[in-house]
Every structure is written in structure tokens, then in C-alpha cells.
Amino acid sequence: MSKRKKQKGRSSTSVADPTPQAAAPIRVVATPKVAERRTTATVDRSAAPLVFGPDTYRWLGGGFLLVVVGFLFMIGGRGDDPTVFDEDVIYSFRRITLAPLIILSGLGVVVYAIFKK
């Protein structure tokens, strides 16, 4: 036998050998955590509080109503004769100015209602 094979065969527990040899790596196996199951009997969804109060929902409803009224103001203007283009009906104050102002005010009321809380 060669010297290397003899050195491999020596035990590492000898007192004369000052260099400690590395220990075998320890294997750690993780165990999965089991989540607790919730039953529907413990969670009562009907008792959950609303995000906003009733006053806020009234403001939101009013804002949406203003938006719908603004869009209704933009509808219409159909003339008697479809071949005739009537600028006074299409470009009226109600459609060009009033309806967009009402829509924007409705959106402003909705934003106010959300930030009011």
C-alpha cells in the first residue's frame, strides 16, 4: 500500500492529530404548517360594518345622479328632416356647456363623498 492509502485509513479520532475533521452535515427537514380551518358558522358576514356611513352613500348617490342628468342633457336634438344639419340644435348651450359642467360637478360630489370620511 502507498502512503496516501494508509493515511486515508487512519481514524480521525487520534489524539496526536491536531486538525479536526469536518463533521457530517446535518439534514433538517421542514414540516409544513397546517392552517386552521374557518367554518362559515364562525364568520358572520351580515354583521360586518359598512365602509362608509349612510350620509356618505347619500352623497355618492347624488353625485351619480348628477352625472346621469348631465348625460341626459347631451342626448337628443334629432331634427324633422335627417338630411338637414341644424347647427343651433347640435351646438346648443345645453349640450356644449351645461351638460359637461353638470357631469363634472357630479364627479366632484362623488370625490367629495369619498374623501369626506
Number of C-alpha atoms within 10 A of each C-alpha: 5 6 8 8 9 9 9 9 9 9 8 14 10 9 7 7 10 9 8 9 9 7 6 6 6 6 6 6 6 6 6 6 6 6 6 6 6 8 7 8 7 7 10 8 9 7 7 8 8 8 9 12 10 10 12 18 15 13 19 20 16 17 24 17 15 23 23 15 15 22 15 12 16 17 12 10 13 11 12 7 8 8 7 8 11 13 8 9 14 17 12 13 11 16 20 13 12 14 22 17 16 19 21 15 16 24 19 15 20 23 14 15 20 14 9 11 10
